[in-house]
């Protein structure tokens, strides 16, 4: 045992079995209910470098002023696709006050582990820098471009001082391409899978990579920090499935088949063999929880882990966290493939998996309703009830998002609001996200309305709106506005390439707390934190009143209203996703509100930058109808606005 300070002052351990275990006086406790939290997800390379004070704030009315002479869109796009931009862990720490002011209560930070060294030369599309963090070379070290282990420990401590919890993104089933197959094989095994994987002999192991794109001598074990993979427990050929092949095909094989191709074959990675390496991966992440005092883990590609091993990993991590006093440690699994497979993982992995990350049909429908393209009933109807989960508790079982760094279920792969270049559209999306069942998660930059370059420039952007492996680059602008990215494989800035800054710029940041979008999203986060009914209440879609006295479900583009009810508290949430002002006549619960004269407005985004008939603090009368129902009327709700009113 050693103090945290002593451990992070030494080189990273080479073996998890011999790592000095941290000794702490106590650990930061878990929240009572994660539904009450608001998570903010960021990629550490793309958020902040801590030097925004030396750069101007972006003038969004004159974007060309932030594009140097000789600007080329292909260089800007390539910078975003292939390079580290310079964000750091200390940069994140420098923006904790910004996040605290916004109302964020938990940070989900993209992978920070040391990435496999870049190989190849400039211009090689197969060897970009792995700035996204999913090509780990050392599971016990922080990537030096992001900072150090001491920086991570300090970041978590500073976040906890502000009441912000920290969730780290972890990889369980694969490393980066840290070794090569035997070159004597017939053809390339990477593209030649041969099912059934478990029954077929694995491909022969070739050699570990040497950190410069070459190979160590056959049979040689890694000795240098950039060689092969670390910790030593993973330095055995049998630690990997060695199934070769195109693991990205996602088929054939059923969801409960442990030997399905997507669970054993490589996909721009080297798949780790769970039976042999499961305990090693458990120890690695227990170590990080203890060292950094983490509050949760988001498990990348959990679907690619056989169910029995997913259960074992989640159970072991949860038990260890409880031993440390973290009784409600959050474990979120990314389970791609739609709502059905997500529900299956929740059921089969059990309570040790806290929640799934919603990436399927529900996210696509949520976006479509917020854009006025889909019926609200299509969204609300997706909140189905497994037999063992009550209506109200359902919200604790999934993390809801509008965007993330992949948006694999979304076409085109662009940030919400980008198609119509409407930063204000993100406010409507935030209203749905924050006030529906679920643990809401904002994607970094959403609060600044990042929607990409202006419409007339998009014809010059390679891959804009195209669904391919390059399509996700436009989801990943650097908020801090770097002047230049880092040189390929290095730390120094590259003066010949523009930084991948917001809205197609470089050298200008967008941490603008006076921006209208920021102010509106901030209002919504703060009202959610002030009213437990908005996070823990039951949920009901409300019908819209018509001129003939009837009440019917809203059509696409009409105002959408729904109630959250907790005991005798009711909150009425209303969005206007359309481009014209609307009046919304909406039912409220007649029994709960039998003696309630009016609802009080507690949030109205129309107050920011304009006037409204329903300012915060005003009341909306509860009116009777001939059939015994009760309703309220919201008048002239402006386009792209959100209003919340409560009954007490």
TIRO-764056 format. One record per residue (C-alpha): y, x, z; residue in three letters. Coordinates in nm, 2 decimals. Layout:
<pts>
> Y X Z ALA
...
</pts>
This chain:
<pts>
> 0.00 0.00 0.00 UNK
> 0.36 0.11 -0.07 UNK
> 0.70 -0.04 -0.08 UNK
> 0.82 -0.19 -0.40 UNK
> 1.10 0.07 -0.42 UNK
> 0.84 0.36 -0.39 UNK
> 0.62 0.21 -0.66 UNK
> 0.89 0.15 -0.92 UNK
> 1.03 0.50 -0.86 UNK
> 0.70 0.65 -0.98 UNK
> 0.54 0.65 -1.33 UNK
> 0.35 0.34 -1.42 UNK
> -0.01 0.34 -1.31 UNK
> -0.27 0.44 -1.56 UNK
> -0.55 0.22 -1.40 UNK
> -0.51 -0.12 -1.25 UNK
> -0.80 -0.03 -1.02 UNK
> -0.61 0.27 -0.88 UNK
> -0.26 0.11 -0.88 UNK
> -0.06 0.13 -0.56 UNK
> -0.03 -0.23 -0.44 UNK
> 0.31 -0.34 -0.32 UNK
> 0.39 -0.43 0.04 UNK
> 0.66 -0.69 0.10 UNK
> 0.79 -0.86 0.41 UNK
> 0.77 -1.20 0.24 UNK
> 0.77 -1.37 -0.10 UNK
> 1.01 -1.63 -0.25 UNK
> 0.86 -1.98 -0.20 UNK
> 0.77 -2.22 -0.48 UNK
> 0.97 -2.53 -0.54 UNK
> 0.83 -2.85 -0.39 UNK
> 0.82 -3.01 -0.74 UNK
> 0.87 -2.84 -1.07 UNK
> 0.99 -3.17 -1.22 UNK
> 1.31 -3.11 -1.03 UNK
> 1.37 -2.77 -1.21 UNK
> 1.54 -2.70 -1.54 UNK
> 1.39 -2.40 -1.72 UNK
> 1.58 -2.17 -1.96 UNK
> 1.37 -1.97 -2.21 UNK
> 1.50 -1.65 -2.36 UNK
> 1.38 -1.35 -2.56 UNK
> 1.51 -1.05 -2.36 UNK
> 1.60 -0.86 -2.68 UNK
> 1.81 -1.14 -2.81 UNK
> 2.00 -1.27 -2.50 UNK
> 2.24 -1.01 -2.35 UNK
> 2.29 -0.63 -2.33 UNK
> 2.54 -0.66 -2.05 UNK
> 2.82 -0.53 -2.27 UNK
> 2.98 -0.85 -2.39 UNK
> 3.31 -0.75 -2.22 UNK
> 3.36 -0.49 -2.48 UNK
> 3.32 -0.74 -2.77 UNK
> 3.54 -1.03 -2.87 UNK
> 3.43 -1.39 -2.83 UNK
> 3.33 -1.54 -3.16 UNK
> 3.59 -1.75 -3.33 UNK
> 3.38 -2.03 -3.47 UNK
> 3.66 -2.15 -3.70 UNK
> 3.67 -1.81 -3.88 UNK
> 3.32 -1.67 -3.91 UNK
> 3.41 -1.44 -4.19 UNK
> 3.63 -1.24 -3.95 UNK
> 3.31 -1.14 -3.77 UNK
> 3.14 -1.02 -4.09 UNK
> 3.23 -0.66 -4.18 UNK
> 3.34 -0.55 -4.52 UNK
> 3.05 -0.54 -4.77 UNK
> 2.85 -0.81 -4.58 UNK
> 2.51 -0.88 -4.72 UNK
> 2.30 -1.17 -4.60 UNK
> 1.97 -1.00 -4.68 UNK
> 2.06 -0.71 -4.45 UNK
> 2.16 -0.95 -4.17 UNK
> 1.83 -1.15 -4.21 UNK
> 1.62 -0.83 -4.23 UNK
> 1.78 -0.70 -3.92 UNK
> 1.67 -1.02 -3.73 UNK
> 1.32 -1.01 -3.87 UNK
> 1.23 -0.64 -3.81 UNK
> 1.45 -0.49 -3.54 UNK
> 1.53 -0.47 -3.18 UNK
> 1.89 -0.59 -3.13 UNK
> 1.95 -0.43 -2.79 UNK
> 1.91 -0.70 -2.53 UNK
> 1.79 -0.57 -2.19 UNK
> 1.68 -0.69 -1.85 UNK
> 2.00 -0.57 -1.69 UNK
> 2.18 -0.77 -1.96 UNK
> 1.99 -1.08 -1.84 UNK
> 2.09 -1.00 -1.48 UNK
> 2.46 -0.97 -1.59 UNK
> 2.44 -1.33 -1.71 UNK
> 2.29 -1.50 -1.40 UNK
> 2.62 -1.64 -1.30 UNK
> 2.65 -1.80 -1.64 UNK
> 2.31 -1.96 -1.61 UNK
> 2.38 -2.07 -1.26 UNK
> 2.70 -2.23 -1.37 UNK
> 2.52 -2.41 -1.65 UNK
> 2.28 -2.56 -1.39 UNK
> 1.96 -2.37 -1.48 UNK
> 1.72 -2.33 -1.19 UNK
> 1.43 -2.13 -1.35 UNK
> 1.41 -1.85 -1.62 UNK
> 1.12 -1.81 -1.85 UNK
> 1.15 -1.46 -2.00 UNK
> 0.97 -1.36 -2.31 UNK
> 0.71 -1.07 -2.28 UNK
> 0.86 -0.76 -2.14 UNK
> 0.55 -0.53 -2.15 UNK
> 0.56 -0.20 -2.34 UNK
> 0.49 -0.27 -2.71 UNK
> 0.28 -0.06 -2.94 UNK
> 0.49 0.21 -3.10 UNK
> 0.60 0.13 -3.45 UNK
> 0.41 0.30 -3.73 UNK
> 0.49 0.35 -4.10 UNK
> 0.83 0.40 -4.25 UNK
> 1.15 0.20 -4.31 UNK
> 1.08 -0.09 -4.55 UNK
> 0.72 -0.14 -4.46 UNK
> 0.69 -0.51 -4.40 UNK
> 0.36 -0.47 -4.21 UNK
> 0.53 -0.25 -3.94 UNK
> 0.85 -0.41 -3.80 UNK
> 0.95 -0.35 -3.44 UNK
> 0.77 -0.60 -3.22 UNK
> 1.08 -0.72 -3.05 UNK
> 0.92 -1.05 -2.96 UNK
> 0.69 -0.88 -2.71 UNK
> 0.35 -1.00 -2.83 UNK
> 0.20 -0.67 -2.93 UNK
> 0.14 -0.51 -2.59 UNK
> 0.03 -0.15 -2.57 UNK
> 0.07 -0.10 -2.20 UNK
> 0.01 -0.40 -1.97 UNK
> 0.14 -0.21 -1.67 UNK
> 0.47 -0.09 -1.80 UNK
> 0.80 -0.24 -1.92 UNK
> 0.91 -0.17 -2.28 UNK
> 1.17 0.11 -2.24 UNK
> 1.40 -0.06 -2.49 UNK
> 1.43 -0.35 -2.25 UNK
> 1.45 -0.15 -1.93 UNK
> 1.22 -0.04 -1.65 UNK
> 1.00 -0.19 -1.38 UNK
> 1.29 -0.14 -1.13 UNK
> 1.51 -0.34 -1.36 UNK
> 1.26 -0.63 -1.36 UNK
> 1.23 -0.62 -0.98 UNK
> 1.61 -0.62 -0.95 UNK
> 1.65 -0.90 -1.20 UNK
> 1.40 -1.13 -1.01 UNK
> 1.57 -1.04 -0.67 UNK
> 1.92 -1.13 -0.81 UNK
> 1.79 -1.45 -0.96 UNK
> 1.63 -1.56 -0.63 UNK
> 1.96 -1.49 -0.45 UNK
> 2.12 -1.76 -0.68 UNK
> 1.83 -2.00 -0.64 UNK
> 1.69 -1.93 -0.98 UNK
> 1.32 -1.88 -1.02 UNK
> 1.16 -1.64 -1.27 UNK
> 0.86 -1.72 -1.50 UNK
> 0.72 -1.44 -1.71 UNK
> 0.55 -1.48 -2.05 UNK
> 0.20 -1.32 -2.04 UNK
> -0.07 -1.24 -2.29 UNK
> -0.43 -1.29 -2.19 UNK
> -0.65 -1.28 -2.50 UNK
> -0.50 -1.00 -2.72 UNK
> -0.32 -0.67 -2.73 UNK
> -0.11 -0.51 -3.01 UNK
> -0.29 -0.32 -3.29 UNK
> -0.36 -0.02 -3.07 UNK
> -0.68 0.09 -3.25 UNK
> -0.83 0.08 -3.60 UNK
> -1.17 -0.03 -3.72 UNK
> -1.42 0.22 -3.87 UNK
> -1.29 0.32 -4.21 UNK
> -1.64 0.36 -4.33 UNK
> -1.70 -0.02 -4.35 UNK
> -1.73 -0.20 -4.67 UNK
> -1.39 -0.36 -4.72 UNK
> -1.12 -0.45 -4.47 UNK
> -1.27 -0.62 -4.16 UNK
> -0.93 -0.77 -4.08 UNK
> -0.97 -1.01 -4.37 UNK
> -1.35 -1.04 -4.37 UNK
> -1.46 -1.25 -4.07 UNK
> -1.83 -1.32 -4.05 UNK
> -1.93 -1.61 -3.84 UNK
> -2.10 -1.69 -3.61 UNK
> -1.90 -1.43 -3.42 UNK
> -2.10 -1.41 -3.10 UNK
> -2.43 -1.39 -3.28 UNK
> -2.32 -1.13 -3.53 UNK
> -2.29 -0.77 -3.43 UNK
> -1.93 -0.66 -3.38 UNK
> -1.77 -0.44 -3.63 UNK
> -1.79 -0.07 -3.55 UNK
> -1.50 0.07 -3.35 UNK
> -1.31 0.34 -3.54 UNK
> -1.04 0.52 -3.34 UNK
> -0.75 0.47 -3.11 UNK
> -0.40 0.49 -3.26 UNK
> -0.20 0.80 -3.16 UNK
> 0.14 0.62 -3.13 UNK
> 0.27 0.74 -3.46 UNK
> 0.05 0.54 -3.69 UNK
> -0.22 0.80 -3.71 UNK
> -0.56 0.80 -3.55 UNK
> -0.70 1.00 -3.26 UNK
> -1.02 1.20 -3.33 UNK
> -1.33 0.98 -3.34 UNK
> -1.46 0.93 -2.99 UNK
> -1.14 1.06 -2.82 UNK
> -0.99 0.85 -2.54 UNK
> -0.62 0.79 -2.51 UNK
> -0.44 1.04 -2.28 UNK
> -0.07 1.01 -2.36 UNK
> 0.14 0.70 -2.28 UNK
> 0.18 0.61 -2.64 UNK
> -0.18 0.65 -2.73 UNK
> -0.42 0.36 -2.76 UNK
> -0.39 0.09 -2.49 UNK
> -0.33 0.10 -2.11 UNK
> -0.46 0.05 -1.84 UNK
> -0.77 0.26 -1.87 UNK
> -0.99 -0.04 -1.80 UNK
> -0.91 -0.17 -2.15 UNK
> -1.00 0.17 -2.31 UNK
> -1.35 0.08 -2.41 UNK
> -1.46 -0.06 -2.75 UNK
> -1.65 -0.34 -2.58 UNK
> -1.33 -0.46 -2.42 UNK
> -1.25 -0.62 -2.76 UNK
> -1.43 -0.87 -2.97 UNK
> -1.42 -0.65 -3.28 UNK
> -1.48 -0.96 -3.49 UNK
> -1.23 -0.86 -3.76 UNK
> -1.11 -1.13 -3.98 UNK
> -0.83 -1.38 -4.02 UNK
> -0.79 -1.53 -3.68 UNK
> -0.48 -1.71 -3.80 UNK
> -0.69 -1.96 -3.99 UNK
> -0.74 -2.17 -3.67 UNK
> -1.08 -2.28 -3.80 UNK
> -1.36 -2.36 -3.84 UNK
> -1.50 -2.42 -3.49 UNK
> -1.43 -2.69 -3.24 UNK
> -1.19 -2.68 -2.95 UNK
> -1.47 -2.64 -2.70 UNK
> -1.65 -2.37 -2.91 UNK
> -1.61 -2.03 -2.73 UNK
> -1.70 -1.86 -3.06 UNK
> -1.45 -2.04 -3.28 UNK
> -1.28 -1.79 -3.52 UNK
> -0.94 -1.83 -3.36 UNK
> -1.08 -1.73 -3.03 UNK
> -1.26 -1.41 -3.15 UNK
> -1.10 -1.28 -3.47 UNK
> -0.79 -1.07 -3.49 UNK
> -0.46 -1.21 -3.61 UNK
> -0.20 -0.93 -3.62 UNK
> -0.35 -0.82 -3.29 UNK
> -0.67 -0.70 -3.14 UNK
> -0.86 -0.98 -2.96 UNK
> -0.97 -0.90 -2.60 UNK
> -1.32 -0.99 -2.51 UNK
> -1.29 -1.22 -2.21 UNK
> -1.64 -1.18 -2.06 UNK
> -1.58 -0.81 -2.02 UNK
> -1.21 -0.80 -1.96 UNK
> -1.13 -1.12 -1.77 UNK
> -1.12 -0.95 -1.42 UNK
> -0.90 -0.67 -1.56 UNK
> -0.65 -0.92 -1.69 UNK
> -0.66 -1.12 -1.36 UNK
> -0.58 -0.80 -1.16 UNK
> -0.30 -0.70 -1.40 UNK
> -0.11 -1.02 -1.35 UNK
> -0.18 -1.05 -0.98 UNK
> -0.02 -0.70 -0.96 UNK
> 0.29 -0.81 -1.14 UNK
> 0.33 -1.12 -0.93 UNK
> 0.31 -0.91 -0.62 UNK
> 0.54 -0.63 -0.75 UNK
> 0.81 -0.85 -0.90 UNK
> 0.78 -1.16 -0.68 UNK
> 0.73 -1.39 -0.98 UNK
> 0.74 -1.77 -0.95 UNK
> 0.52 -1.86 -1.25 UNK
> 0.35 -1.75 -1.57 UNK
> 0.35 -1.89 -1.91 UNK
> 0.03 -1.80 -2.09 UNK
> 0.06 -1.73 -2.46 UNK
> -0.20 -1.88 -2.69 UNK
> -0.41 -2.02 -2.41 UNK
> -0.60 -2.23 -2.67 UNK
> -0.74 -1.90 -2.80 UNK
> -0.91 -1.84 -2.46 UNK
> -1.25 -2.01 -2.41 UNK
> -1.22 -2.29 -2.16 UNK
> -1.45 -2.13 -1.90 UNK
> -1.23 -1.82 -1.89 UNK
> -0.91 -2.01 -1.89 UNK
> -1.03 -2.20 -1.58 UNK
> -1.14 -1.88 -1.41 UNK
> -0.81 -1.70 -1.49 UNK
> -0.59 -1.99 -1.38 UNK
> -0.79 -2.05 -1.06 UNK
> -0.78 -1.68 -0.96 UNK
> -0.40 -1.66 -1.02 UNK
> -0.33 -1.98 -0.83 UNK
> -0.54 -1.87 -0.53 UNK
> -0.36 -1.54 -0.51 UNK
> -0.02 -1.69 -0.54 UNK
> -0.11 -1.93 -0.26 UNK
> -0.22 -1.63 -0.05 UNK
> 0.13 -1.49 -0.09 UNK
> 0.29 -1.82 0.02 UNK
> 0.36 -1.95 -0.33 UNK
> 0.19 -2.29 -0.28 UNK
> 0.32 -2.44 -0.61 UNK
> 0.30 -2.14 -0.84 UNK
> 0.37 -2.26 -1.20 UNK
> 0.10 -2.18 -1.47 UNK
> 0.20 -2.31 -1.81 UNK
> -0.04 -2.28 -2.10 UNK
> 0.06 -2.27 -2.47 UNK
> -0.20 -2.49 -2.63 UNK
> -0.11 -2.54 -3.00 UNK
> -0.28 -2.79 -3.22 UNK
> -0.12 -3.12 -3.11 UNK
> -0.12 -3.36 -2.82 UNK
> -0.49 -3.43 -2.82 UNK
> -0.59 -3.07 -2.76 UNK
> -0.32 -3.03 -2.50 UNK
> -0.45 -3.33 -2.30 UNK
> -0.80 -3.18 -2.33 UNK
> -0.69 -2.85 -2.17 UNK
> -0.52 -3.03 -1.89 UNK
> -0.83 -3.22 -1.81 UNK
> -1.09 -2.94 -1.86 UNK
> -0.90 -2.65 -1.71 UNK
> -0.80 -2.88 -1.42 UNK
> -0.53 -2.87 -1.16 UNK
> -0.52 -2.49 -1.17 UNK
> -0.33 -2.52 -1.50 UNK
> 0.00 -2.67 -1.38 UNK
> 0.12 -2.79 -1.72 UNK
> 0.10 -2.74 -2.10 UNK
> 0.39 -2.64 -2.32 UNK
> 0.46 -2.93 -2.55 UNK
> 0.45 -2.79 -2.91 UNK
> 0.29 -3.08 -3.10 UNK
> 0.37 -3.42 -3.23 UNK
> 0.57 -3.52 -2.92 UNK
> 0.83 -3.25 -2.98 UNK
> 0.86 -3.34 -3.35 UNK
> 0.91 -3.70 -3.26 UNK
> 1.16 -3.62 -2.99 UNK
> 1.37 -3.43 -3.24 UNK
> 1.34 -3.71 -3.50 UNK
> 1.46 -3.97 -3.25 UNK
> 1.75 -3.75 -3.15 UNK
> 1.84 -3.71 -3.52 UNK
> 1.83 -4.09 -3.57 UNK
> 1.53 -4.06 -3.81 UNK
> 1.26 -4.22 -3.60 UNK
> 1.20 -4.52 -3.38 UNK
> 1.24 -4.47 -3.00 UNK
> 0.92 -4.66 -2.94 UNK
> 0.73 -4.39 -3.14 UNK
> 0.85 -4.13 -2.88 UNK
> 0.81 -4.34 -2.57 UNK
> 0.46 -4.45 -2.68 UNK
> 0.35 -4.09 -2.67 UNK
> 0.37 -4.08 -2.29 UNK
> 0.01 -4.20 -2.26 UNK
> -0.17 -4.20 -1.92 UNK
> -0.49 -4.01 -1.87 UNK
> -0.71 -4.20 -1.62 UNK
> -0.65 -3.94 -1.35 UNK
> -0.27 -3.91 -1.39 UNK
> -0.03 -4.17 -1.27 UNK
> 0.27 -4.27 -1.48 UNK
> 0.52 -4.10 -1.26 UNK
> 0.31 -3.78 -1.21 UNK
> 0.27 -3.74 -1.58 UNK
> 0.60 -3.56 -1.59 UNK
> 0.47 -3.27 -1.39 UNK
> 0.20 -3.19 -1.64 UNK
> 0.39 -3.07 -1.94 UNK
> 0.70 -2.86 -2.02 UNK
> 0.92 -3.02 -2.28 UNK
> 1.14 -2.84 -2.54 UNK
> 1.34 -2.91 -2.85 UNK
> 1.31 -2.56 -2.98 UNK
> 1.14 -2.23 -2.90 UNK
> 1.10 -1.90 -3.07 UNK
> 0.82 -2.03 -3.31 UNK
> 0.87 -2.40 -3.37 UNK
> 0.53 -2.40 -3.53 UNK
> 0.50 -2.78 -3.53 UNK
> 0.85 -2.82 -3.69 UNK
> 0.94 -2.81 -4.05 UNK
> 1.16 -2.65 -4.15 UNK
> 1.14 -2.38 -3.87 UNK
> 1.51 -2.41 -3.77 UNK
> 1.69 -2.47 -3.45 UNK
> 1.76 -2.83 -3.37 UNK
> 2.08 -2.94 -3.54 UNK
> 2.07 -2.67 -3.80 UNK
> 1.98 -2.89 -4.10 UNK
> 2.31 -3.08 -4.07 UNK
> 2.51 -2.79 -3.92 UNK
> 2.59 -3.01 -3.61 UNK
> 2.62 -2.82 -3.28 UNK
> 2.71 -3.15 -3.11 UNK
> 2.37 -3.29 -3.22 UNK
> 2.22 -3.06 -2.95 UNK
> 2.39 -3.26 -2.68 UNK
> 2.19 -3.57 -2.79 UNK
> 1.87 -3.37 -2.79 UNK
> 1.96 -3.24 -2.44 UNK
> 2.00 -3.59 -2.32 UNK
> 1.65 -3.69 -2.43 UNK
> 1.50 -3.36 -2.31 UNK
> 1.66 -3.37 -1.96 UNK
> 1.61 -3.74 -1.88 UNK
> 1.26 -3.81 -2.02 UNK
> 0.93 -3.74 -1.83 UNK
> 0.85 -3.37 -1.81 UNK
> 0.97 -3.04 -1.69 UNK
> 1.26 -2.97 -1.93 UNK
> 1.31 -2.63 -2.08 UNK
> 1.62 -2.53 -2.28 UNK
> 1.59 -2.26 -2.55 UNK
> 1.85 -1.99 -2.52 UNK
> 2.17 -2.07 -2.72 UNK
> 2.11 -2.44 -2.72 UNK
> 2.40 -2.48 -2.48 UNK
> 2.62 -2.31 -2.73 UNK
> 2.51 -2.52 -3.02 UNK
> 2.36 -2.24 -3.23 UNK
> 2.28 -2.39 -3.57 UNK
> 2.30 -2.09 -3.80 UNK
> 2.54 -1.99 -4.08 UNK
> 2.76 -2.25 -4.25 UNK
> 2.60 -2.47 -4.52 UNK
> 2.76 -2.31 -4.82 UNK
> 2.62 -1.96 -4.73 UNK
> 2.26 -2.07 -4.68 UNK
> 2.16 -2.02 -5.04 UNK
> 2.18 -1.65 -4.98 UNK
> 1.95 -1.65 -4.68 UNK
> 1.59 -1.53 -4.76 UNK
> 1.33 -1.77 -4.62 UNK
> 1.59 -2.02 -4.48 UNK
> 1.40 -2.34 -4.42 UNK
> 1.08 -2.20 -4.57 UNK
> 0.76 -2.24 -4.37 UNK
> 0.60 -1.89 -4.36 UNK
> 0.58 -1.60 -4.12 UNK
> 0.94 -1.51 -4.19 UNK
> 1.07 -1.86 -4.13 UNK
> 1.10 -1.82 -3.75 UNK
> 1.36 -1.54 -3.77 UNK
> 1.65 -1.79 -3.78 UNK
> 1.54 -1.92 -3.44 UNK
> 1.62 -1.59 -3.28 UNK
> 1.99 -1.49 -3.31 UNK
> 2.12 -1.24 -3.06 UNK
> 2.37 -1.43 -2.84 UNK
> 2.55 -1.11 -2.73 UNK
> 2.65 -1.03 -3.09 UNK
> 2.53 -0.67 -3.14 UNK
> 2.73 -0.46 -3.39 UNK
> 2.40 -0.30 -3.51 UNK
> 2.03 -0.33 -3.44 UNK
> 1.83 -0.03 -3.31 UNK
> 1.68 0.21 -3.56 UNK
> 1.32 0.13 -3.65 UNK
> 1.10 0.25 -3.37 UNK
> 1.38 0.39 -3.16 UNK
> 1.67 0.33 -2.92 UNK
> 1.98 0.44 -3.10 UNK
> 2.19 0.19 -3.30 UNK
> 2.15 0.19 -3.68 UNK
> 2.51 0.20 -3.83 UNK
> 2.38 0.10 -4.17 UNK
> 2.26 -0.24 -4.07 UNK
> 2.45 -0.54 -3.92 UNK
> 2.34 -0.69 -3.59 UNK
> 2.17 -1.02 -3.60 UNK
> 2.45 -1.21 -3.43 UNK
> 2.51 -1.58 -3.39 UNK
> 2.61 -1.80 -3.68 UNK
> 2.55 -1.52 -3.93 UNK
> 2.79 -1.26 -3.77 UNK
> 2.78 -0.93 -3.59 UNK
> 2.99 -0.77 -3.32 UNK
> 3.10 -1.10 -3.15 UNK
> 2.93 -1.28 -2.86 UNK
> 2.91 -1.66 -2.79 UNK
> 2.90 -1.68 -2.41 UNK
> 3.17 -1.94 -2.42 UNK
> 3.18 -2.15 -2.10 UNK
> 3.48 -2.35 -2.24 UNK
> 3.29 -2.45 -2.55 UNK
> 3.26 -2.83 -2.58 UNK
> 2.88 -2.82 -2.63 UNK
> 2.84 -2.60 -2.32 UNK
> 3.05 -2.83 -2.11 UNK
> 2.86 -3.14 -2.22 UNK
> 2.51 -2.98 -2.16 UNK
> 2.64 -2.85 -1.83 UNK
> 2.74 -3.20 -1.73 UNK
> 2.39 -3.33 -1.80 UNK
> 2.21 -3.06 -1.61 UNK
> 2.43 -3.11 -1.31 UNK
> 2.38 -3.48 -1.30 UNK
> 2.00 -3.43 -1.33 UNK
> 2.01 -3.20 -1.03 UNK
> 2.22 -3.45 -0.82 UNK
> 1.99 -3.76 -0.88 UNK
> 1.62 -3.72 -0.81 UNK
> 1.55 -4.05 -0.99 UNK
> 1.62 -3.86 -1.32 UNK
> 1.34 -3.61 -1.26 UNK
> 1.08 -3.80 -1.06 UNK
> 1.13 -4.16 -1.16 UNK
> 0.91 -4.39 -1.37 UNK
> 1.03 -4.43 -1.73 UNK
> 1.09 -4.75 -1.94 UNK
> 1.24 -4.79 -2.28 UNK
> 1.49 -5.07 -2.28 UNK
> 1.55 -5.32 -2.56 UNK
> 1.89 -5.36 -2.72 UNK
> 2.08 -5.69 -2.70 UNK
> 2.17 -5.86 -3.03 UNK
> 2.46 -6.09 -3.12 UNK
> 2.22 -6.39 -3.12 UNK
> 2.13 -6.32 -2.76 UNK
> 1.79 -6.17 -2.83 UNK
> 1.68 -5.82 -2.71 UNK
> 1.48 -5.61 -2.95 UNK
> 1.37 -5.24 -2.97 UNK
> 1.63 -5.01 -3.13 UNK
> 1.60 -4.91 -3.50 UNK
> 1.63 -4.55 -3.60 UNK
> 1.99 -4.43 -3.55 UNK
> 2.08 -4.71 -3.31 UNK
> 2.17 -4.64 -2.94 UNK
> 1.86 -4.57 -2.73 UNK
> 1.85 -4.67 -2.37 UNK
> 1.58 -4.61 -2.11 UNK
> 1.55 -4.64 -1.73 UNK
> 1.41 -4.40 -1.47 UNK
> 1.31 -4.58 -1.16 UNK
> 1.22 -4.43 -0.82 UNK
> 1.16 -4.69 -0.55 UNK
> 1.48 -4.90 -0.56 UNK
> 1.69 -4.64 -0.74 UNK
> 1.74 -4.70 -1.12 UNK
> 1.92 -4.47 -1.36 UNK
> 2.01 -4.60 -1.70 UNK
> 2.02 -4.32 -1.97 UNK
> 2.18 -4.40 -2.31 UNK
> 2.22 -4.18 -2.62 UNK
> 2.39 -4.25 -2.95 UNK
> 2.23 -4.04 -3.22 UNK
> 2.43 -4.20 -3.50 UNK
> 2.76 -4.11 -3.66 UNK
> 2.95 -4.43 -3.56 UNK
> 3.04 -4.57 -3.22 UNK
> 2.81 -4.83 -3.08 UNK
> 2.80 -5.09 -2.81 UNK
> 2.47 -5.10 -2.62 UNK
> 2.37 -5.41 -2.43 UNK
> 2.06 -5.30 -2.22 UNK
> 1.82 -5.46 -1.98 UNK
> 1.79 -5.33 -1.63 UNK
> 1.53 -5.42 -1.37 UNK
> 1.61 -5.77 -1.25 UNK
> 1.42 -5.74 -0.92 UNK
> 1.56 -5.41 -0.81 UNK
> 1.91 -5.50 -0.91 UNK
> 1.91 -5.87 -0.79 UNK
> 2.19 -5.79 -0.55 UNK
> 2.35 -5.50 -0.74 UNK
> 2.69 -5.59 -0.89 UNK
> 2.74 -5.28 -1.10 UNK
> 2.61 -4.95 -1.22 UNK
> 2.82 -4.64 -1.17 UNK
> 2.87 -4.39 -1.45 UNK
> 2.77 -4.04 -1.34 UNK
> 2.77 -3.86 -1.67 UNK
> 2.94 -3.93 -2.00 UNK
> 2.97 -3.65 -2.25 UNK
> 3.24 -3.84 -2.44 UNK
> 3.48 -3.73 -2.16 UNK
> 3.46 -3.37 -2.29 UNK
> 3.73 -3.33 -2.56 UNK
> 3.81 -3.70 -2.59 UNK
> 3.85 -4.04 -2.43 UNK
> 3.60 -4.30 -2.33 UNK
> 3.60 -4.66 -2.20 UNK
> 3.34 -4.55 -1.94 UNK
> 3.47 -4.23 -1.76 UNK
> 3.26 -4.08 -1.48 UNK
> 3.31 -4.28 -1.17 UNK
> 3.38 -4.61 -1.35 UNK
> 3.15 -4.90 -1.31 UNK
> 2.96 -5.12 -1.55 UNK
> 2.89 -5.48 -1.43 UNK
> 2.54 -5.61 -1.41 UNK
> 2.53 -5.94 -1.59 UNK
> 2.28 -6.23 -1.58 UNK
> 2.12 -6.38 -1.88 UNK
> 1.98 -6.74 -1.92 UNK
> 1.62 -6.62 -1.90 UNK
> 1.67 -6.46 -1.56 UNK
> 1.70 -6.11 -1.69 UNK
> 1.99 -5.88 -1.60 UNK
> 2.17 -5.64 -1.83 UNK
> 2.47 -5.41 -1.87 UNK
> 2.70 -5.35 -2.16 UNK
> 2.81 -5.00 -2.27 UNK
> 3.11 -5.04 -2.50 UNK
> 3.21 -4.81 -2.79 UNK
> 2.97 -4.53 -2.71 UNK
> 3.09 -4.25 -2.94 UNK
> 2.87 -4.07 -3.19 UNK
> 2.64 -3.80 -3.06 UNK
> 2.71 -3.88 -2.70 UNK
> 2.51 -3.93 -2.38 UNK
> 2.58 -4.16 -2.09 UNK
> 2.40 -4.20 -1.75 UNK
> 2.47 -4.47 -1.50 UNK
> 2.30 -4.53 -1.16 UNK
> 2.26 -4.85 -0.95 UNK
> 2.35 -4.69 -0.62 UNK
</pts>
